[in-house]
């Protein structure tokens, strides 16, 4: 079973760009444990910088420094039987987390 990491970028105008990364989970880490570990390392339990989590950046091309920000937002983790889109396992992803700073 794989795990989908769902996330999004929301710009200053509340336009949303959604993304996902599907990771293999050969260690059968529970979703509850994974979410707890993930949220413990995010800003306010949900925000992060895409480059620090090594997931694709979802920013829109028309960036406005006066209003837009660089944070992405964690949406959910869910199990799937879809093929992985990442080489990194869920365990490797969680092990690489570092506390995000605002």
Order of alpha helices (4+ residues) and beta strands (2+ residues): beta-beta-alpha-beta-alpha-beta-alpha
